[in-house]
């Protein structure tokens, strides 16, 4: 019955992909769905593509091993979600449209700063491709663990099966397929994350009995200010967890949802839906990890399989199949978005910008589809290591995007004086800092690399901008027009 449920779910996703394929006419449709998404699909698509497989594997596993410490991470992400929708969404939707209808983040930077050399665009696209290889491979690792645990498939075969499923509908339907499937997947994910802890709590005899059982195993798991060994949580440790929230401002696959929303007036409603979805989902995810401590008699060899183990223990195979499909939904909803952004970077920011400026819309869509396959194959090869951790891979890619693009985007939306040299310096400083910091260890280097990356990126942007000539008057006038349009 579990197998049948998975087959039916995959068939539904393929049907959505084919319907979207018939509505995809040009690169704007393929990359942003013609900028015609309403608040509900925009919010659920942003949330589902954001959270990925780590919400059902990495976060419950982290909560199971670290207890209440997971709330620092979840709190930072919830605040980051809210701030991203509050200070970025409306301005980016308006600015990207007024800046010659920029479809991708690299194209937006190029047109925002009038960089006719394409340097800014190509450097941005390079960092997108590098970090998305790790991010996409994290999703494929999650898919591999799912098929390996549920069906007993060899891990490497399981990764390939998951990759083929994601490629298929992303390849044909583009942004519309990704966004429509994300609505289904987002609802499925939040449903599973609410139902599993509720049933587990019922079996355990209520909150009092559950937390008593957790305390009996290790009382430190119920203290946000201590580690599991009883030592006090450090400032570096706390900042590293909360600092995850800073990454939202630079995630291209989430920012694409802001650019694809129907109009800026839909943003407030989308923000409320997105924050509610995120809050409920992360609370459920943490509760699964915590309740598993009390429910399971013995620990797990891989704590990231805790959601699957709990579902198998609590539910009938038919229901279990539906709930386990939520993991596949989480994997697919993020991996498809990442493949789409990566393929658009190759088609729009490399192929069109450097090699074929007069490429037809159909040519660009075809290049984008070829890029989906190429990138997916490389990401799949990275995911074939069975010892890969979902949370670790996501952590690295999340930091890379947050530091490389977050400061540059925020400054570009709010600082008229900023120029292309400042943007270029910020992107390079942020991205390189994350790569270098990750290789170091001990002392201050235990701090999550996104924080020093963002700090150095901000310094690079301000210093370089003030040390070079202001942007041309046309760009400053455009900035004023955007501000006026957002406020109207």
C-alpha positions as CSV (number, residue, x, y, z in Angstrom):
1,X,0.0,0.0,0.0
2,X,2.9,2.4,0.7
3,X,4.2,1.7,-2.8
4,X,0.9,2.4,-4.4
5,X,0.6,5.7,-2.5
6,X,3.9,6.9,-3.7
7,X,3.1,5.9,-7.3
8,X,-0.2,7.8,-7.2
9,X,1.5,10.9,-5.7
10,X,4.2,10.9,-8.3
11,X,1.6,10.5,-11.0
12,X,-0.2,13.6,-9.7
13,X,3.0,15.6,-9.8
14,X,3.6,14.5,-13.4
15,X,0.1,15.5,-14.4
16,X,0.6,19.0,-12.9
17,X,3.9,19.3,-14.8
18,X,2.3,18.4,-18.1
19,X,-0.5,20.9,-17.6
20,X,2.1,23.6,-16.8
21,X,4.1,22.6,-19.9
22,X,1.1,23.5,-22.1
23,X,1.0,27.0,-20.5
24,X,4.8,27.7,-20.7
25,X,5.4,29.9,-23.8
26,X,8.6,31.8,-23.1
27,X,11.4,32.2,-20.5
28,X,9.3,34.5,-18.4
29,X,6.6,31.8,-18.0
30,X,9.3,29.1,-17.4
31,X,11.3,31.1,-14.8
32,X,8.6,33.2,-13.1
33,X,5.2,31.9,-14.3
34,X,4.5,35.1,-16.1
35,X,4.5,37.0,-12.7
36,X,0.9,35.9,-12.1
37,X,0.9,34.0,-8.8
38,X,-1.7,34.9,-6.2
39,X,-0.9,35.2,-2.4
40,X,-1.7,31.6,-1.5
41,X,0.5,29.8,-4.0
42,X,3.2,32.4,-3.6
43,X,3.3,31.9,0.2
44,X,3.0,28.1,0.2
45,X,5.5,27.8,-2.7
46,X,8.0,30.0,-0.9
47,X,7.6,28.0,2.3
48,X,7.7,24.6,0.7
49,X,10.7,25.4,-1.5
50,X,12.4,27.0,1.6
51,X,12.1,24.2,4.1
52,X,13.0,21.2,1.9
53,X,13.7,17.7,3.2
54,X,15.6,19.1,6.2
55,X,12.2,20.1,7.8
56,X,11.2,16.4,8.0
57,X,14.6,14.9,8.4
58,X,17.2,17.3,9.6
59,X,15.2,19.4,12.1
60,X,13.4,16.5,13.8
61,X,16.8,14.7,14.0
62,X,18.4,17.8,15.5
63,X,15.6,18.1,18.0
64,X,15.9,14.5,19.0
65,X,19.7,14.8,19.6
66,X,19.7,18.4,21.1
67,X,16.3,18.8,22.6
68,X,15.1,22.4,23.3
69,X,18.2,23.8,21.6
70,X,16.4,23.3,18.3
71,X,14.0,26.2,19.3
72,X,16.9,28.7,18.8
73,X,17.2,27.5,15.2
74,X,13.5,27.5,14.6
75,X,13.1,31.0,16.2
76,X,15.7,32.5,14.0
77,X,14.2,31.0,10.9
78,X,10.7,32.2,11.8
79,X,11.8,35.8,12.4
80,X,13.8,35.6,9.2
81,X,10.8,34.5,7.2
82,X,8.7,37.4,8.5
83,X,11.4,40.0,7.9
84,X,12.1,38.7,4.4
85,X,8.4,39.1,3.4
86,X,8.2,42.4,5.2
87,X,11.3,44.3,3.9
88,X,12.2,42.5,0.6
89,X,9.1,41.1,-1.1
90,X,7.3,44.3,-2.2
91,X,10.4,46.2,-3.2
92,X,11.9,43.3,-5.1
93,X,8.6,42.6,-7.0
94,X,8.4,46.2,-8.0
95,X,12.1,46.9,-8.7
96,X,12.7,43.7,-10.7
97,X,9.7,44.5,-12.9
98,X,10.7,48.2,-13.4
99,X,14.4,47.2,-14.0
100,X,13.6,46.0,-17.5
101,X,11.7,43.1,-16.2
102,X,14.7,41.3,-14.7
103,X,13.8,37.6,-14.4
104,X,16.8,36.3,-12.4
105,X,18.6,37.6,-9.4
106,X,21.9,38.1,-11.4
107,X,19.9,39.9,-14.1
108,X,18.3,42.2,-11.4
109,X,21.7,43.1,-10.1
110,X,23.0,43.9,-13.6
111,X,20.0,46.1,-14.5
112,X,19.8,47.7,-11.1
113,X,23.4,48.9,-11.3
114,X,23.6,49.4,-15.1
115,X,26.5,47.0,-15.4
116,X,27.0,46.7,-19.2
117,X,30.1,44.5,-18.8
118,X,28.0,41.6,-17.5
119,X,30.7,41.0,-14.8
120,X,28.2,41.4,-11.9
121,X,25.7,39.1,-13.6
122,X,28.2,36.3,-14.3
123,X,29.8,36.4,-10.9
124,X,26.4,36.2,-9.3
125,X,25.4,33.3,-11.5
126,X,28.7,31.5,-10.6
127,X,27.9,31.6,-6.9
128,X,24.4,30.5,-7.5
129,X,25.6,27.4,-9.4
130,X,28.3,26.5,-6.8
131,X,26.0,26.7,-3.8
132,X,23.0,25.2,-5.4
133,X,25.0,22.1,-6.3
134,X,25.3,21.5,-2.5
135,X,21.8,22.5,-1.7
136,X,20.2,20.3,-4.4
137,X,22.4,17.4,-3.4
138,X,21.1,17.8,0.2
139,X,17.5,17.2,-1.2
140,X,18.6,14.2,-3.1
141,X,20.3,12.8,0.0
142,X,17.0,13.2,1.8
143,X,15.2,11.4,-1.0
144,X,17.8,8.6,-0.9
145,X,17.3,8.1,2.8
146,X,13.5,8.0,2.2
147,X,13.5,5.3,-0.5
148,X,16.3,3.4,1.3
149,X,14.3,3.3,4.6
150,X,10.9,2.8,3.2
151,X,11.5,0.4,0.3
152,X,14.9,-1.1,1.3
153,X,16.4,0.1,-2.0
154,X,20.2,0.4,-2.2
155,X,21.0,4.0,-1.2
156,X,22.6,4.9,-4.5
157,X,19.7,3.5,-6.5
158,X,17.3,5.4,-4.2
159,X,19.1,8.7,-4.9
160,X,18.8,8.2,-8.6
161,X,15.1,7.4,-8.4
162,X,14.4,10.6,-6.5
163,X,16.5,12.6,-8.9
164,X,14.6,11.3,-11.9
165,X,11.3,12.2,-10.2
166,X,12.3,15.8,-9.6
167,X,13.9,16.3,-13.0
168,X,10.8,15.1,-14.9
169,X,8.3,17.7,-14.0
170,X,10.8,20.6,-13.5
171,X,12.1,19.9,-17.0
172,X,8.7,20.4,-18.7
173,X,6.6,22.7,-16.5
174,X,9.1,25.2,-15.2
175,X,8.0,27.7,-12.6
176,X,4.3,27.0,-13.0
177,X,4.8,23.3,-12.4
178,X,7.1,24.0,-9.5
179,X,4.7,26.5,-7.8
180,X,1.5,24.5,-8.3
181,X,3.1,21.3,-7.0
182,X,4.5,23.3,-4.1
183,X,1.0,24.2,-3.0
184,X,0.1,20.5,-2.8
185,X,3.4,19.7,-1.2
186,X,3.2,22.5,1.3
187,X,-0.2,21.4,2.5
188,X,0.9,17.8,2.7
189,X,4.0,18.7,4.7
190,X,2.2,20.8,7.3
191,X,-0.6,18.2,7.6
192,X,2.0,15.5,8.3
193,X,3.9,17.7,10.8
194,X,0.7,18.3,12.8
195,X,-0.7,14.8,12.7
196,X,2.4,12.8,13.7
197,X,3.1,14.6,17.0
198,X,-0.6,14.7,17.9
199,X,-1.0,10.9,17.5
200,X,2.4,10.3,19.3
201,X,1.2,12.5,22.2
202,X,-2.0,10.5,22.4
203,X,-0.1,7.2,22.5
204,X,2.3,8.6,25.2
205,X,-0.5,9.6,27.5
206,X,-0.4,13.4,27.2
207,X,2.1,16.2,27.6
208,X,2.9,15.6,31.3
209,X,3.7,11.9,30.8
210,X,5.7,12.7,27.6
211,X,7.9,15.4,29.1
212,X,8.4,13.3,32.3
213,X,9.7,10.4,30.0
214,X,12.1,12.8,28.2
215,X,13.3,14.2,31.5
216,X,14.0,10.7,32.8
217,X,16.3,10.0,29.9
218,X,18.1,13.4,30.0
219,X,16.8,16.5,31.7
220,X,19.2,18.7,29.8
221,X,17.1,18.0,26.6
222,X,14.4,20.3,28.1
223,X,16.7,23.2,28.8
224,X,17.3,25.8,26.0
225,X,20.4,27.1,27.8
226,X,22.4,23.9,28.2
227,X,23.9,21.3,25.9
228,X,22.9,17.6,26.2
229,X,26.1,17.0,28.3
230,X,24.9,19.6,30.9
231,X,27.4,22.4,29.9
232,X,26.0,25.9,29.3
233,X,25.3,26.8,25.8
234,X,27.9,29.3,24.5
235,X,27.3,32.6,22.9
236,X,28.9,31.3,19.7
237,X,26.5,28.3,19.8
238,X,23.4,30.4,20.3
239,X,24.4,33.0,17.6
240,X,25.1,30.2,15.2
241,X,21.6,28.8,15.6
242,X,19.7,32.1,15.6
243,X,21.9,33.3,12.7
244,X,20.2,30.9,10.3
245,X,17.4,33.6,10.1
246,X,19.9,36.0,8.4
247,X,20.1,33.6,5.4
248,X,16.6,34.3,4.0
249,X,17.5,37.6,2.3
250,X,19.8,35.9,-0.1
251,X,18.1,32.6,-1.2
252,X,17.4,32.9,-4.9
253,X,14.7,30.2,-5.0
254,X,12.7,32.0,-2.3
255,X,13.3,35.4,-3.8
256,X,12.0,34.1,-7.1
257,X,8.6,33.7,-5.5
258,X,8.6,37.4,-4.6
259,X,9.3,38.3,-8.2
260,X,6.6,36.0,-9.5
261,X,3.8,37.2,-7.3
262,X,0.9,38.9,-9.1
263,X,1.4,42.4,-7.7
264,X,2.8,44.1,-4.6
265,X,-0.6,44.4,-3.0
266,X,-0.8,40.6,-2.6
267,X,2.3,40.6,-0.4
268,X,0.7,41.4,3.0
269,X,-1.7,38.4,2.7
270,X,1.1,36.2,1.4
271,X,3.3,37.2,4.3
272,X,0.7,36.2,6.9
273,X,0.1,32.8,5.2
274,X,3.9,32.2,4.9
275,X,4.7,33.0,8.6
276,X,1.7,30.9,9.8
277,X,2.8,27.9,7.7
278,X,6.4,28.2,8.8
279,X,5.6,28.5,12.5
280,X,3.2,25.5,12.5
281,X,5.6,23.4,10.4
282,X,8.7,24.0,12.5
283,X,6.8,23.5,15.8
284,X,5.5,20.2,14.5
285,X,8.9,19.2,13.3
286,X,10.6,19.9,16.7
287,X,7.8,18.1,18.5
288,X,8.3,15.0,16.4
289,X,12.0,14.9,17.4
290,X,11.2,15.5,21.1
291,X,8.3,13.1,21.4
292,X,10.5,10.4,19.7
293,X,12.9,10.6,22.6
294,X,10.0,9.4,24.9
295,X,8.4,7.1,22.4
296,X,11.3,5.1,21.1
297,X,12.9,2.6,23.5
298,X,16.3,2.9,21.9
299,X,18.2,5.5,20.0
300,X,18.6,5.6,16.2
301,X,21.8,5.0,14.2
302,X,20.8,8.0,12.0
303,X,18.6,10.5,13.9
304,X,17.6,12.1,10.6
305,X,15.3,9.0,9.9
306,X,13.2,9.7,13.0
307,X,10.2,11.0,11.1
308,X,10.1,7.9,9.0
309,X,10.5,5.6,12.0
310,X,7.7,7.4,13.9
311,X,5.3,7.3,11.0
312,X,6.0,3.6,10.5
313,X,5.4,2.9,14.2
314,X,2.2,5.0,14.6
315,X,0.1,4.5,11.5
316,X,-1.6,2.0,9.2
317,X,0.4,1.4,6.0
318,X,-2.1,3.4,3.9
319,X,-1.9,6.5,6.1
320,X,1.9,5.9,6.5
321,X,2.3,6.0,2.8
322,X,0.6,9.4,2.6
323,X,2.6,10.8,5.4
324,X,5.9,9.5,4.0
325,X,5.0,11.1,0.7
326,X,5.3,14.4,2.6
327,X,9.1,13.8,2.7
328,X,9.1,13.2,-1.0
329,X,7.0,16.4,-1.2
330,X,9.6,18.3,0.8
331,X,12.5,17.0,-1.2
332,X,10.8,17.7,-4.5
333,X,9.5,21.1,-3.6
334,X,13.0,22.5,-2.9
335,X,15.1,20.5,-5.4
336,X,12.8,21.5,-8.2
337,X,13.1,25.2,-7.3
338,X,16.8,25.0,-7.0
339,X,17.2,23.3,-10.4
340,X,14.9,25.9,-11.9
341,X,16.9,28.8,-10.5
342,X,20.2,27.2,-11.5
343,X,19.0,26.5,-15.1
344,X,17.7,30.0,-15.5
345,X,21.1,31.3,-14.3
346,X,22.8,29.3,-17.0
347,X,20.2,30.2,-19.7
348,X,19.7,33.8,-19.0
349,X,22.9,34.8,-17.2
350,X,25.6,32.8,-19.1
351,X,24.1,31.7,-22.5
352,X,22.2,34.8,-23.3
353,X,24.5,37.4,-21.7
354,X,27.7,36.0,-23.0
355,X,27.1,33.9,-26.1
356,X,23.7,34.5,-27.8
357,X,22.2,37.9,-26.9
358,X,19.5,37.5,-29.6
359,X,18.4,34.0,-28.5
360,X,14.7,33.4,-29.1
361,X,12.4,32.7,-26.1
362,X,12.1,29.0,-27.2
363,X,15.9,28.7,-27.4
364,X,16.3,30.0,-23.9
365,X,13.7,27.6,-22.5
366,X,15.4,24.7,-24.3
367,X,18.8,25.7,-22.9
368,X,17.2,26.0,-19.4
369,X,15.8,22.5,-19.7
370,X,19.2,21.1,-20.8
371,X,20.7,22.9,-17.8
372,X,18.2,21.2,-15.4
373,X,19.5,17.8,-16.5
374,X,23.2,18.7,-16.4
375,X,23.0,20.3,-12.9
376,X,20.8,17.5,-11.6
377,X,23.4,14.9,-12.7
378,X,26.2,16.7,-11.0
379,X,24.1,17.2,-7.8
380,X,23.2,13.5,-7.9
381,X,26.9,12.5,-8.0
382,X,27.5,14.6,-4.9
383,X,24.6,13.0,-3.1
384,X,25.8,9.4,-3.7
385,X,27.9,9.5,-0.5
386,X,25.7,7.6,2.0
387,X,27.3,9.4,4.9
388,X,26.1,12.8,3.8
389,X,24.0,14.7,6.3
390,X,21.0,16.7,5.1
391,X,21.4,19.4,7.7
392,X,25.1,19.8,7.1
393,X,24.7,20.3,3.4
394,X,21.8,22.7,3.7
395,X,23.8,24.6,6.4
396,X,26.7,25.3,4.0
397,X,24.6,26.3,1.0
398,X,22.2,28.4,3.1
399,X,25.2,30.3,4.5
400,X,26.7,30.8,1.0
401,X,23.6,32.3,-0.4
402,X,22.8,34.4,2.6
403,X,26.2,36.0,2.8
404,X,26.8,36.4,-0.9
405,X,23.4,37.9,-1.9
406,X,21.6,39.0,1.3
407,X,23.6,42.2,2.0
408,X,23.9,43.1,-1.7
409,X,20.1,42.7,-2.2
410,X,19.1,44.7,0.9
411,X,21.5,47.5,0.2
412,X,20.4,47.6,-3.5
413,X,16.7,47.9,-2.5
414,X,17.3,50.6,0.2
415,X,20.5,52.6,-0.6
416,X,20.3,54.8,-3.7
417,X,24.1,55.7,-3.5
418,X,25.1,52.0,-3.9
419,X,26.9,51.2,-7.2
420,X,27.9,48.1,-9.1
421,X,31.4,48.0,-7.6
422,X,29.9,47.9,-4.1
423,X,27.5,45.1,-5.2
424,X,30.4,43.1,-6.8
425,X,32.6,43.5,-3.7
426,X,29.8,42.5,-1.4
427,X,28.9,39.3,-3.3
428,X,32.5,38.2,-3.6
429,X,33.4,39.0,0.0
430,X,30.3,37.2,1.4
431,X,30.7,34.1,-0.8
432,X,34.4,33.7,-0.4
433,X,34.2,34.3,3.4
434,X,31.8,31.4,3.8
435,X,34.0,29.1,1.7
436,X,37.1,30.0,3.7
437,X,35.5,30.1,7.1
438,X,34.0,26.6,6.6
439,X,37.5,25.2,6.3
440,X,38.7,26.6,9.7
441,X,37.9,25.3,13.2
442,X,38.3,26.1,16.8
443,X,37.5,29.2,18.9
444,X,35.8,32.0,16.9
445,X,35.8,29.8,13.8
446,X,33.1,27.6,15.4
447,X,30.7,30.5,14.7
448,X,28.3,29.7,11.8
449,X,30.0,31.0,8.7
450,X,26.9,33.1,7.6
451,X,27.5,35.7,10.3
452,X,31.1,36.7,9.4
453,X,30.2,36.4,5.8
454,X,27.4,38.9,6.1
455,X,29.4,41.3,8.3
456,X,32.3,41.3,5.8
457,X,30.0,41.6,2.9
458,X,28.3,44.7,4.4
459,X,31.7,46.3,5.1
460,X,32.8,45.6,1.5
461,X,29.7,47.1,0.1
462,X,29.8,50.3,2.1
463,X,33.6,50.9,1.8
464,X,33.8,50.1,-2.0
465,X,30.7,52.1,-2.8
466,X,31.9,55.2,-1.0
467,X,35.4,54.9,-2.5
468,X,34.0,54.8,-6.1
469,X,31.8,57.0,-8.2
470,X,28.1,57.3,-7.6
471,X,25.7,55.5,-10.0
472,X,24.5,57.4,-13.0
473,X,21.6,59.8,-12.6
474,X,19.3,57.5,-14.6
475,X,19.7,54.7,-12.0
476,X,19.1,57.1,-9.1
477,X,15.9,58.4,-10.8
478,X,14.8,54.8,-11.2
479,X,15.4,54.1,-7.6
480,X,13.2,57.1,-6.6
481,X,10.4,55.8,-8.9
482,X,10.5,52.4,-7.3
483,X,10.2,53.9,-3.8
484,X,7.3,56.0,-4.9
485,X,5.6,53.0,-6.6
486,X,6.0,50.8,-3.4
487,X,4.5,53.5,-1.2
488,X,1.6,54.2,-3.5
